[in-house]
Amino acid sequence: MAPPTAIVTGGSSGIGLALTHHLLERQWNVVIADINPPKDSIDGTIFVKTDVSSWDNQASLFKKAYEWNSRLDFCALNAGIDDRDDIFATISGDPSKPPGKPNMATLNIDLIGPYYGIKLAAHYMSLPSTGAGKPKLGGKIVVTSSAAGIYPIPQCPQYGMAKHGLVGLVRSLAPRSSTVGITINAICPALVKSGLAPPGLLDSFSEEQFTPMSTILRAFDELAEFEKVKNEDWVEKGHSGETVEGNLGELIYHKPAQRHEASSYANEEGLRAWDRAYIERNKKFVEAP
Ligand SMILES: NC(=O)c1ccc[n+]([C@@H]2O[C@H](COP(=O)([O-])OP(=O)(O)OC[C@H]3O[C@@H](n4cnc5c(N)ncnc54)[C@H](O)[C@@H]3O)[C@@H](O)[C@H]2O)c1
């Protein structure tokens, strides 16, 4: 029987690298998907050079990952970068100098990348898991959002947009993903030491202001139940649609805003009308133009 198998995007550094080691210690196999290889080669892993903002790169990554052990149990859609634009820096005060097209790399990597990953994971996690020796359906997905997916971040608005987008995406997908046995959750780390921040930022804070990696790994454990998946070779329903902030030693579960009572268009009957109107119609648009 093949071991449970995971994809970790952004697995060569920081949170993704720590998660890779965490999974290996629990006898998982890990596919590291990153634009850069890890500094040292790591037993129990394969590295697939991947730019998560490329659909073709991710399609090839998921195919390789599934074919490795004929199963795909868990995906951490974790690769991310901070901002590469500043809207206000291009205000010139000169009518002949309007801004050029902005650099949207952050949105493409931090939001479109996970969307591609979820679409592919849904396919491969729904194939028979022959490597597990069982006709398993389903799997677990955790996307790495951020505290910037819950609170505003004036210094990195494109990052804030992408990370808020991930929270909305997870909450919107969870009800239907559970019908195919897939759980999907977002972790929202506060400030964690990694390769993400620009030079100098981390030096501005004292040790007790950083969230330890152990808190983030605990969030992954709670949301993806690695031990259970491994021991039972099966993925049961667990947390789904959650937004979990990891801040210092705490895991904080954030709930969506309550709808105002005036929103009768979104009551049980109303939601059935939304299902009828959208779910069939959107099947016509599934291939990108
Ligand atoms: N460190 C923090 O304080 C913090 C807080 C909140 C959220 N996060 C999120 O955690 C995730 C992991 O970041 P980290 O802090 O470990 O930073 P990191 O820079 O150490 O690791 C990010 C990894 O992503 C990879 N990567 C970048 N662009 C990529 C692309 N286009 N395709 C594939 N891989 C790519 C990098 O090569 C790197 O290995 C990110 O999504 C980040 O936004 C980090």
The ligand as an SDF file (V2000), in Angstrom:
LIG
                    3D

 44 48  0  0  0  0  0  0  0  0999 V2000
    5.5040   34.4340    6.9920 N   0  0  0  0  0  0  0  0  0  0  0  0
    4.4140   35.0890    7.3780 C   0  0  0  0  0  0  0  0  0  0  0  0
    4.4470   35.9070    8.2970 O   0  0  0  0  0  0  0  0  0  0  0  0
    3.1170   34.8050    6.6970 C   0  0  0  0  0  0  0  0  0  0  0  0
    1.9500   35.3320    7.2750 C   0  0  0  0  0  0  0  0  0  0  0  0
    0.7450   35.0930    6.6580 C   0  0  0  0  0  0  0  0  0  0  0  0
    0.6820   34.3380    5.5090 C   0  0  0  0  0  0  0  0  0  0  0  0
    1.8210   33.8370    4.9740 N   0  0  0  0  0  0  0  0  0  0  0  0
    1.6970   33.0470    3.7530 C   0  0  0  0  0  0  0  0  0  0  0  0
    2.3590   31.8190    3.9150 O   0  0  0  0  0  0  0  0  0  0  0  0
    2.6880   31.2950    2.6370 C   0  0  0  0  0  0  0  0  0  0  0  0
    4.1020   30.7660    2.6660 C   0  0  0  0  0  0  0  0  0  0  0  0
    4.9770   31.8770    2.8070 O   0  0  0  0  0  0  0  0  0  0  0  0
    6.2510   31.8660    3.7550 P   0  0  0  0  0  0  0  0  0  0  0  0
    6.0100   32.8490    4.8100 O   0  0  0  0  0  0  0  0  0  0  0  0
    6.6300   30.4830    4.1220 O   0  0  0  0  0  0  0  0  0  0  0  0
    7.3210   32.5510    2.7650 O   0  0  0  0  0  0  0  0  0  0  0  0
    8.5760   31.9660    2.0100 P   0  0  0  0  0  0  0  0  0  0  0  0
    8.9900   33.0700    1.0920 O   0  0  0  0  0  0  0  0  0  0  0  0
    9.5780   31.4530    2.9830 O   0  0  0  0  0  0  0  0  0  0  0  0
    8.0160   30.7520    1.1620 O   0  0  0  0  0  0  0  0  0  0  0  0
    7.2250   30.9420    0.0220 C   0  0  0  0  0  0  0  0  0  0  0  0
    7.6260   29.9190   -1.0260 C   0  0  0  0  0  0  0  0  0  0  0  0
    6.7800   30.1140   -2.1790 O   0  0  0  0  0  0  0  0  0  0  0  0
    7.5850   29.9750   -3.3350 C   0  0  0  0  0  0  0  0  0  0  0  0
    6.9820   30.6860   -4.4650 N   0  0  0  0  0  0  0  0  0  0  0  0
    6.9350   32.0220   -4.6950 C   0  0  0  0  0  0  0  0  0  0  0  0
    6.3290   32.2540   -5.8720 N   0  0  0  0  0  0  0  0  0  0  0  0
    5.9700   31.0580   -6.3900 C   0  0  0  0  0  0  0  0  0  0  0  0
    5.3020   30.6470   -7.5690 C   0  0  0  0  0  0  0  0  0  0  0  0
    4.9170   31.5420   -8.5030 N   0  0  0  0  0  0  0  0  0  0  0  0
    5.0900   29.3240   -7.7680 N   0  0  0  0  0  0  0  0  0  0  0  0
    5.5160   28.4140   -6.8510 C   0  0  0  0  0  0  0  0  0  0  0  0
    6.1740   28.7390   -5.7320 N   0  0  0  0  0  0  0  0  0  0  0  0
    6.3940   30.0520   -5.5050 C   0  0  0  0  0  0  0  0  0  0  0  0
    8.9340   30.5750   -2.9380 C   0  0  0  0  0  0  0  0  0  0  0  0
    9.9700   30.1250   -3.8140 O   0  0  0  0  0  0  0  0  0  0  0  0
    9.0680   30.0610   -1.5210 C   0  0  0  0  0  0  0  0  0  0  0  0
    9.7090   28.7910   -1.4880 O   0  0  0  0  0  0  0  0  0  0  0  0
    2.4440   32.4220    1.6400 C   0  0  0  0  0  0  0  0  0  0  0  0
    1.2080   32.2070    0.9710 O   0  0  0  0  0  0  0  0  0  0  0  0
    2.3500   33.6380    2.5220 C   0  0  0  0  0  0  0  0  0  0  0  0
    1.5580   34.6580    1.9390 O   0  0  0  0  0  0  0  0  0  0  0  0
    3.0260   34.0610    5.5360 C   0  0  0  0  0  0  0  0  0  0  0  0
  1  2  1  0
  2  3  2  0
  2  4  1  0
  4  5  1  0
  4 44  2  0
  5  6  2  0
  6  7  1  0
  7  8  2  0
  8  9  1  0
  8 44  1  0
  9 10  1  0
  9 42  1  0
 10 11  1  0
 11 12  1  0
 11 40  1  0
 12 13  1  0
 13 14  1  0
 14 15  2  0
 14 16  1  0
 14 17  1  0
 17 18  1  0
 18 19  2  0
 18 20  1  0
 18 21  1  0
 21 22  1  0
 22 23  1  0
 23 24  1  0
 23 38  1  0
 24 25  1  0
 25 26  1  0
 25 36  1  0
 26 27  1  0
 26 35  1  0
 27 28  2  0
 28 29  1  0
 29 30  1  0
 29 35  2  0
 30 31  1  0
 30 32  2  0
 32 33  1  0
 33 34  2  0
 34 35  1  0
 36 37  1  0
 36 38  1  0
 38 39  1  0
 40 41  1  0
 40 42  1  0
 42 43  1  0
M  CHG  2   8   1  16  -1
M  END
$$$$
